[in-house]
């Protein structure tokens, strides 16, 4: 539990919850941001982890990659506790604002045992709808929004640039080794996934910070290229979800 420093401006928070995605803190000096926020099941530990980075009092933004509960469920608590601005795509915002358990597949995932039986997706206010190409300053950092549908509708990736290194926070789009997360849900589209993989491969990212599993701290372009190349051959890249793997996603 706590926080792992990735470089001068990025941290990985460990909430200790097996239900949560990876949560990153981007520290821009005069301001700081969260990229995704877990389910909310470990809200206290999340805040403790952020406090451990020294960023809690400077936290100004939460960037949400997509509306699945393991990434977005914690937004309500962070917003209530810290009053930070929640930024998300139009699709994510629509689901978050009403706590939509159908659009977000929370009801299906709960029935499948991915979340505890008593888990409910908390509605959360979204302060700003962001779209492809939008750029935000977080202190000294620049955060650029990249639309990346495929895993689900309205998925966004965020490029965090400290002027020296570019870290692409990929949510559930592309993972280490160029892997993907394809699920039998209505808004998962291999076709859109393929187009997303091509676009992300052109971004010259140094680091690939996914929502689950291993981080890629150097030469991320190779992992992104691998996914794009596989899709180019009309072969979906390896899936992070396996038949014997009950990881929440
Ligand atoms: Zn997801």
Boltz pocket constraint, residues with backbone or C-beta under 6 A from the ligand:
constraints:
  - pocket:
      binder: B
      contacts: [[A, 66], [A, 68], [A, 151], [A, 152], [A, 172], [A, 249]]
      max_distance: 6.0
